[in-house]
Amino acid sequence: MSMSENVQVNAAAYSETAKSGAEPFWPTGWWRLMDYKIGIISLPIYVILVALLAILTQQGQIKPDAPTMIAVLVLGGFTCAEIGRRLPVLRNIGAAAIFATFIPSALVYYKLIPAPIEKSIIDFTKFTNFLYVYIAAIIVGSILGMDRNVLVKGFLKIFVPLSVGSVAAAAVGTLVGMMLGLGAYKTFFFIVVPIMAGGVGEGAIPLSIGYAAILGQPQGDFFAQVLPPVMLGSLTAILFSGTLNYVGKRYPHLTGNGRLQPASDDALNLISMERQDENSSPFDITAIAAAGLTAVVLYLLGVMLFHLIGLPAPVAMLFLAVIAKLCSAVSPRLQSGGLIVYRFVRIGMTYPLLFAIGVSLTPWDKLMAAFTVANLVTIVATVFTLMATGAVIGRLMKMYPIETAIVNACHSGQGGTGDVAILTAADRMELMPFAQIATRIGGAITVTGVLVLLHWLA
């Protein structure tokens, strides 16, 4: 009997035994235990992982190598996400993504994660470019799965709600800050602008460098001021996006469930492909592997373009993937493989990635520093206006208001890490290409324009 036939026989026996009610522990009871999952982790495997990592930590054998870090990040990420998923009310507004990001940040700050594990996670995240591998797979898979016409129209149209929303958010946020006694100058340059600057690496850092050069003060002082609004703005966007996911379930006519705009019935879009039964067609392993390599190649081309013309690598990769799709440079077989890569990465890597981000890139003390009433109200007003304006303009342009609001939310996110958390909370990872436009291009335009304005005012 072949291996596949043996598995089928065992599965049939398991099903028949379960129906009859007579259930011996081995193997059917054990199988039932194995099928109980925490995130994607089988319960017995979860227990073994906890014990193994405890022993390895005690023996000083936690190292930043791939097998160990996979175990650590998967265990930590899905544990935090599972806690969020089980909370009443909060689970409907993205608690899984919030917990997977901010619980590890708090654990690091309060020294509740063993130092060897913390150091290994930081080293692994820094030296492997884990985040960009994830974004490459998500972008390439989602773009290859889109209908060409939807892709073109979406990219051209998304700039309108994004631009109008940014202007409205800047105006409303500044006015709210002035009403709360923060002053127009401080509110605009040190709260509102950092929120829409594109994150930390592409936003807060160049913004603080520019402020230092123009105003003649230490860059570190400015960075300490602009970082908390970036982080708290991203948290606000995560909460609002999770809420919109819940609203979309209550009012289905407001959402395309990941589609930016309505498509014709015969459009081969990512949603119809991604939501279909995973067992409806056999996997082409070589196509999946080739699609993964294609994503890596596009990312490396993006890195090369960054060195040649200064365009950020994720943005360059995004444009290259769009060009490849529009020119039909990628075969349907590879497009199907790209979709499987996208699905695997979305399900298996999102929460481990958020856990790594929480440990290595999210300083808890900086986040807490922003928790003053005036700052909170100003930040919430800015993000809300950005998203609400996006929804209204999107609907006027015959796009789905929930999707345009979520894309606009990414403009107030913490860079690529914020995009992942926001789209995870919204359960709309398919919007990653548009999120990258909002974050990278929108952030770059914001930083450049504001530095020109400050130089003129100074």
C-alpha positions as CSV (number, residue, x, y, z in Angstrom):
1,M,0.0,0.0,0.0
2,S,1.3,3.4,-0.9
3,M,1.9,6.2,1.6
4,S,-1.1,8.3,0.2
5,E,-3.4,5.2,0.4
6,N,-2.3,4.5,3.9
7,V,-3.0,8.1,5.0
8,Q,-6.5,7.9,3.3
9,V,-7.3,4.6,5.1
10,N,-6.2,6.1,8.5
11,A,-8.2,9.2,7.9
12,A,-11.3,7.2,7.0
13,A,-10.8,5.0,10.1
14,Y,-10.4,8.2,12.2
15,S,-13.6,9.6,10.8
16,E,-15.6,6.4,11.3
17,T,-14.4,6.0,14.8
18,A,-15.3,9.6,15.7
19,K,-18.8,9.1,14.3
20,S,-19.4,5.9,16.3
21,G,-18.4,7.6,19.6
22,A,-16.0,4.8,20.6
23,E,-12.8,6.6,20.6
24,P,-9.6,5.0,21.9
25,F,-6.9,7.4,22.8
26,W,-4.4,5.9,20.3
27,P,-4.4,6.9,17.6
28,T,-7.8,8.7,17.2
29,G,-7.7,10.5,20.6
30,W,-4.1,11.5,19.9
31,W,-5.0,12.7,16.4
32,R,-7.8,14.8,17.9
33,L,-5.2,16.3,20.3
34,M,-2.9,17.0,17.4
35,D,-5.6,18.7,15.4
36,Y,-6.2,21.2,18.3
37,K,-4.2,24.3,17.3
38,I,-2.8,27.5,18.8
39,G,-2.5,29.6,15.7
40,I,-1.0,27.1,13.3
41,I,0.8,25.1,16.0
42,S,-0.5,21.7,17.0
43,L,-1.0,21.6,20.8
44,P,1.5,18.7,21.5
45,I,4.1,20.5,19.3
46,Y,3.4,23.7,21.2
47,V,4.1,22.0,24.5
48,I,7.3,20.4,23.2
49,L,8.4,23.8,21.8
50,V,7.9,25.5,25.1
51,A,9.9,22.9,26.9
52,L,12.7,22.8,24.4
53,L,13.2,26.6,24.3
54,A,13.2,26.7,28.1
55,I,15.9,24.1,28.3
56,L,17.9,25.7,25.5
57,T,17.7,29.1,27.2
58,Q,18.8,27.7,30.5
59,Q,21.8,26.0,28.8
60,G,22.7,29.2,26.8
61,Q,22.1,27.6,23.5
62,I,19.6,30.2,22.0
63,K,21.3,31.5,18.9
64,P,20.1,33.7,15.9
65,D,20.2,30.8,13.5
66,A,17.2,30.1,11.2
67,P,15.8,26.9,12.9
68,T,15.9,28.3,16.4
69,M,14.5,31.7,15.4
70,I,11.7,30.1,13.5
71,A,10.7,28.2,16.6
72,V,11.0,31.3,18.8
73,L,9.1,33.6,16.6
74,V,6.3,31.2,15.6
75,L,5.8,30.3,19.3
76,G,5.8,33.9,20.5
77,G,3.8,35.4,17.5
78,F,1.0,32.9,17.5
79,T,0.7,32.8,21.3
80,C,0.2,36.6,21.5
81,A,-2.2,36.5,18.5
82,E,-4.2,33.7,20.1
83,I,-4.7,35.8,23.2
84,G,-6.0,38.6,21.1
85,R,-8.3,36.4,19.2
86,R,-10.0,35.1,22.3
87,L,-10.8,38.5,23.8
88,P,-14.5,39.5,23.5
89,V,-15.1,42.7,21.4
90,L,-11.4,43.4,21.0
91,R,-10.9,40.4,18.8
92,N,-13.2,42.1,16.2
93,I,-11.0,45.2,16.0
94,G,-7.6,43.6,15.3
95,A,-6.5,42.5,18.8
96,A,-4.5,39.6,17.4
97,A,-2.2,41.9,15.4
98,I,-2.0,44.5,18.2
99,F,-1.1,41.9,20.8
100,A,1.4,40.2,18.5
101,T,3.2,43.6,18.1
102,F,2.9,45.3,21.4
103,I,3.0,42.5,24.0
104,P,6.6,41.5,23.0
105,S,7.5,45.2,23.2
106,A,6.3,45.5,26.7
107,L,7.9,42.2,27.7
108,V,11.3,43.5,26.5
109,Y,10.9,46.7,28.3
110,Y,10.0,45.0,31.6
111,K,12.8,42.4,31.1
112,L,10.3,39.5,30.9
113,I,12.0,38.0,27.8
114,P,15.3,36.4,28.6
115,A,18.2,38.5,27.4
116,P,19.6,35.7,25.1
117,I,16.3,35.3,23.3
118,E,15.9,39.1,22.9
119,K,19.4,39.5,21.5
120,S,18.9,36.6,19.1
121,I,15.6,38.0,17.8
122,I,17.1,41.4,17.3
123,D,20.2,40.0,15.5
124,F,18.0,37.7,13.3
125,T,15.6,40.5,12.4
126,K,18.4,42.9,11.6
127,F,20.7,40.7,9.6
128,T,18.2,38.6,7.6
129,N,16.0,41.4,6.4
130,F,13.0,39.2,7.4
131,L,10.6,42.1,6.9
132,Y,11.6,42.7,3.3
133,V,11.4,39.0,2.4
134,Y,7.8,39.0,3.7
135,I,6.9,42.2,1.9
136,A,8.4,40.9,-1.3
137,A,6.3,37.7,-1.2
138,I,3.2,39.6,-0.3
139,I,3.6,42.3,-3.0
140,V,4.5,39.9,-5.8
141,G,1.9,37.4,-4.9
142,S,-0.9,39.9,-4.6
143,I,0.0,41.8,-7.8
144,L,0.3,38.7,-9.9
145,G,-3.1,37.6,-8.6
146,M,-4.8,40.8,-9.6
147,D,-6.8,41.5,-12.8
148,R,-4.7,43.8,-15.1
149,N,-7.5,46.3,-15.6
150,V,-8.3,46.5,-11.8
151,L,-4.6,46.9,-11.2
152,V,-4.2,49.8,-13.6
153,K,-7.3,51.7,-12.5
154,G,-6.6,51.1,-8.9
155,F,-3.1,52.5,-9.0
156,L,-4.2,55.6,-10.9
157,K,-7.3,56.3,-8.7
158,I,-5.8,55.7,-5.2
159,F,-3.7,58.8,-5.4
160,V,-6.9,61.0,-5.2
161,P,-8.3,59.9,-1.9
162,L,-4.8,59.6,-0.5
163,S,-3.9,63.2,-1.5
164,V,-7.2,64.8,-0.4
165,G,-7.1,62.7,2.9
166,S,-3.6,63.9,3.7
167,V,-4.5,67.6,3.2
168,A,-7.7,67.2,5.3
169,A,-5.9,65.3,8.1
170,A,-3.1,67.9,8.3
171,A,-5.7,70.7,8.6
172,V,-7.9,69.0,11.1
173,G,-5.1,67.6,13.2
174,T,-3.4,71.0,13.4
175,L,-6.6,72.7,14.4
176,V,-7.4,70.2,17.1
177,G,-3.9,70.5,18.5
178,M,-4.2,74.3,18.6
179,M,-7.6,74.0,20.4
180,L,-5.9,71.8,23.0
181,G,-3.1,74.3,23.6
182,L,-0.3,72.5,21.8
183,G,0.3,75.4,19.3
184,A,0.1,75.2,15.5
185,Y,3.9,74.9,15.0
186,K,4.4,72.0,17.5
187,T,1.2,70.2,16.4
188,F,1.9,70.4,12.7
189,F,5.7,69.7,12.6
190,F,6.0,67.3,15.5
191,I,2.7,65.4,15.7
192,V,0.7,65.6,12.5
193,V,3.6,65.4,10.0
194,P,5.4,62.5,11.7
195,I,2.2,60.4,11.6
196,M,2.1,60.7,7.8
197,A,5.9,60.6,7.2
198,G,6.1,56.9,6.3
199,G,7.3,55.2,9.4
200,V,10.6,55.2,11.2
201,G,13.4,54.4,8.8
202,E,11.8,56.2,5.8
203,G,10.0,58.9,7.8
204,A,11.1,59.8,11.4
205,I,14.8,59.4,10.7
206,P,15.0,61.6,7.6
207,L,12.5,64.0,9.0
208,S,14.6,64.5,12.2
209,I,17.8,64.8,10.2
210,G,16.1,67.5,8.1
211,Y,14.8,69.3,11.1
212,A,18.3,69.2,12.7
213,A,19.9,70.6,9.6
214,I,17.4,73.4,9.2
215,L,17.0,74.4,12.8
216,G,20.6,73.8,13.9
217,Q,19.8,71.5,16.9
218,P,20.9,67.9,17.7
219,Q,19.1,65.3,15.5
220,G,18.6,63.0,18.5
221,D,16.4,65.6,20.2
222,F,14.1,65.8,17.2
223,F,14.0,62.1,16.7
224,A,12.8,61.6,20.3
225,Q,10.0,64.1,19.6
226,V,8.8,62.7,16.3
227,L,9.0,58.9,17.1
228,P,6.1,58.6,19.6
229,P,3.5,60.1,17.2
230,V,4.7,57.7,14.5
231,M,4.1,54.7,16.8
232,L,0.9,55.9,18.3
233,G,-0.5,57.0,15.0
234,S,0.2,53.5,13.7
235,L,-1.6,51.9,16.7
236,T,-4.6,54.1,16.1
237,A,-4.7,53.1,12.4
238,I,-4.5,49.4,13.5
239,L,-7.5,49.9,15.8
240,F,-9.6,51.8,13.3
241,S,-8.8,49.3,10.5
242,G,-9.8,46.4,12.7
243,T,-13.0,48.2,13.4
244,L,-13.6,48.7,9.7
245,N,-13.2,44.9,9.2
246,Y,-16.0,44.4,11.6
247,V,-18.1,47.1,9.9
248,G,-17.6,45.4,6.6
249,K,-19.0,42.2,7.9
250,R,-22.1,44.1,9.1
251,Y,-22.5,46.1,6.0
252,P,-21.2,44.1,3.0
253,H,-22.1,46.7,0.4
254,L,-19.4,49.0,1.7
255,T,-16.5,46.6,1.1
256,G,-14.9,44.5,-1.6
257,N,-13.3,42.3,1.0
258,G,-9.8,43.2,-0.3
259,R,-10.7,44.5,-3.7
260,L,-10.2,48.3,-4.1
261,Q,-13.0,48.7,-6.7
262,P,-15.7,46.6,-8.3
263,A,-14.6,44.3,-11.2
264,S,-16.4,42.6,-13.9
265,D,-17.8,39.1,-13.3
266,D,-15.1,37.4,-15.4
267,A,-12.2,39.3,-13.8
268,L,-9.5,37.1,-12.5
269,N,-8.8,39.0,-9.3
270,L,-6.9,38.0,-6.2
271,I,-9.9,37.7,-4.0
272,S,-11.7,35.1,-6.1
273,M,-8.4,33.1,-6.4
274,E,-7.4,33.5,-2.8
275,R,-10.8,32.6,-1.3
276,Q,-11.3,29.5,-3.3
277,D,-10.9,26.0,-1.8
278,E,-7.2,25.3,-1.5
279,N,-7.8,21.7,-2.4
280,S,-9.6,22.5,-5.7
281,S,-6.4,22.0,-7.7
282,P,-3.1,20.2,-7.1
283,F,-0.1,22.3,-6.1
284,D,2.7,22.7,-8.7
285,I,5.7,22.7,-6.4
286,T,8.1,23.9,-9.1
287,A,5.8,26.8,-9.9
288,I,5.6,27.7,-6.2
289,A,9.4,27.6,-5.8
290,A,9.9,29.6,-9.0
291,A,7.4,32.2,-7.9
292,G,9.2,32.6,-4.6
293,L,12.5,33.1,-6.4
294,T,10.8,35.6,-8.7
295,A,9.8,37.7,-5.7
296,V,13.4,37.6,-4.4
297,V,14.8,38.6,-7.9
298,L,12.4,41.5,-8.1
299,Y,13.5,42.6,-4.6
300,L,17.1,42.5,-5.5
301,L,16.4,44.5,-8.7
302,G,14.7,47.0,-6.3
303,V,17.8,47.2,-4.2
304,M,19.9,47.8,-7.3
305,L,17.6,50.6,-8.4
306,F,17.9,52.1,-4.9
307,H,21.6,52.4,-5.3
308,L,21.3,53.7,-8.9
309,I,18.5,56.3,-8.5
310,G,17.7,56.4,-4.8
311,L,14.2,54.9,-5.2
312,P,13.4,52.8,-2.0
313,A,13.8,49.1,-2.8
314,P,10.2,48.1,-1.8
315,V,8.7,50.9,-4.1
316,A,11.0,49.9,-6.9
317,M,10.1,46.3,-6.5
318,L,6.4,47.3,-6.5
319,F,6.7,49.1,-9.8
320,L,8.7,46.2,-11.3
321,A,6.0,43.7,-10.3
322,V,3.3,46.0,-11.8
323,I,5.2,46.3,-15.0
324,A,5.8,42.5,-15.2
325,K,2.0,42.0,-14.7
326,L,0.9,44.6,-17.2
327,C,3.4,43.3,-19.9
328,S,2.3,39.7,-19.3
329,A,5.9,38.9,-18.6
330,V,4.9,36.3,-16.0
331,S,3.1,33.1,-17.2
332,P,-0.2,32.0,-15.7
333,R,1.6,29.0,-14.1
334,L,4.0,31.3,-12.2
335,Q,1.1,33.6,-11.3
336,S,-0.7,30.7,-9.7
337,G,2.6,29.8,-7.9
338,G,2.9,33.4,-6.7
339,L,-0.6,33.2,-5.2
340,I,0.4,30.1,-3.2
341,V,3.5,31.8,-1.9
342,Y,1.4,34.8,-0.9
343,R,-1.1,32.6,0.9
344,F,1.7,30.7,2.7
345,V,3.4,33.8,3.8
346,R,0.2,35.6,4.9
347,I,-0.9,32.6,7.1
348,G,2.4,31.3,8.4
349,M,4.7,34.4,8.7
350,T,2.6,37.4,9.6
351,Y,2.3,36.9,13.4
352,P,5.9,35.7,13.8
353,L,7.0,38.8,11.9
354,L,4.9,41.1,14.1
355,F,6.5,39.5,17.2
356,A,10.0,40.1,15.8
357,I,9.0,43.7,15.1
358,G,7.6,44.1,18.6
359,V,10.9,42.9,20.2
360,S,13.4,44.6,17.9
361,L,11.7,47.7,16.5
362,T,9.0,48.9,18.9
363,P,10.4,50.7,22.0
364,W,7.7,50.5,24.6
365,D,8.9,53.6,26.5
366,K,8.7,55.8,23.4
367,L,5.2,54.6,22.8
368,M,4.1,55.3,26.3
369,A,5.6,58.8,26.2
370,A,3.0,59.8,23.7
371,F,0.1,59.0,26.0
372,T,-1.0,62.5,27.0
373,V,-4.6,63.5,26.5
374,A,-3.7,66.4,24.1
375,N,-1.4,64.2,22.0
376,L,-3.9,61.3,21.9
377,V,-6.8,63.4,20.9
378,T,-4.7,65.1,18.2
379,I,-3.4,61.8,16.8
380,V,-6.8,60.2,16.8
381,A,-8.4,63.2,15.0
382,T,-5.6,63.2,12.4
383,V,-5.8,59.4,11.6
384,F,-9.6,59.5,11.7
385,T,-9.8,62.4,9.3
386,L,-7.3,60.7,6.9
387,M,-9.3,57.5,6.8
388,A,-12.8,59.1,6.8
389,T,-11.8,61.4,3.9
390,G,-10.4,58.4,2.0
391,A,-13.7,56.6,2.5
392,V,-15.8,59.5,1.3
393,I,-13.6,60.3,-1.8
394,G,-13.3,56.6,-2.6
395,R,-17.0,56.2,-2.6
396,L,-17.5,59.2,-4.9
397,M,-14.9,57.7,-7.2
398,K,-16.8,54.4,-7.2
399,M,-14.3,52.5,-5.1
400,Y,-15.1,50.6,-2.0
401,P,-15.0,53.1,1.0
402,I,-13.7,50.6,3.5
403,E,-10.8,49.6,1.3
404,T,-9.8,53.2,0.5
405,A,-10.0,54.1,4.1
406,I,-7.7,51.2,5.0
407,V,-5.2,52.2,2.3
408,N,-5.3,55.7,3.7
409,A,-4.7,54.3,7.1
410,C,-1.4,52.9,5.9
411,H,-0.3,56.4,5.2
412,S,-0.3,56.9,9.0
413,G,1.4,53.5,9.7
414,Q,4.8,52.7,11.0
415,G,6.3,52.0,7.6
416,G,6.3,48.5,6.3
417,T,5.8,47.1,9.8
418,G,2.7,49.3,10.2
419,D,1.4,48.1,6.8
420,V,1.6,44.5,7.9
421,A,-0.1,45.2,11.3
422,I,-2.8,47.4,9.8
423,L,-3.7,45.0,6.9
424,T,-3.6,42.0,9.3
425,A,-6.0,43.7,11.7
426,A,-8.3,44.6,8.7
427,D,-7.9,41.0,7.3
428,R,-7.1,42.6,3.9
429,M,-3.5,41.7,3.1
430,E,-4.4,41.8,-0.6
431,L,-4.1,45.6,-0.4
432,M,-0.4,45.5,0.3
433,P,0.6,47.0,-3.1
434,F,-1.6,50.0,-2.5
435,A,-0.5,50.2,1.1
436,Q,3.1,50.5,-0.1
437,I,2.1,53.4,-2.3
438,A,0.5,55.2,0.6
439,T,3.4,54.5,3.0
440,R,6.5,54.8,0.8
441,I,5.5,57.4,-1.9
442,G,3.0,59.2,0.3
443,G,5.6,59.4,3.1
444,A,8.4,60.5,0.8
445,I,6.2,63.3,-0.6
446,T,5.2,64.4,2.9
447,V,8.8,64.5,4.3
448,T,10.1,66.4,1.2
449,G,7.3,68.9,1.1
450,V,7.4,69.6,4.9
451,L,11.2,70.1,4.9
452,V,10.9,72.6,2.0
453,L,8.1,74.4,3.9
454,L,10.2,74.5,7.1
455,H,13.3,75.8,5.3
456,W,11.1,78.6,3.8
457,L,9.6,79.5,7.2
458,A,13.0,79.4,8.9
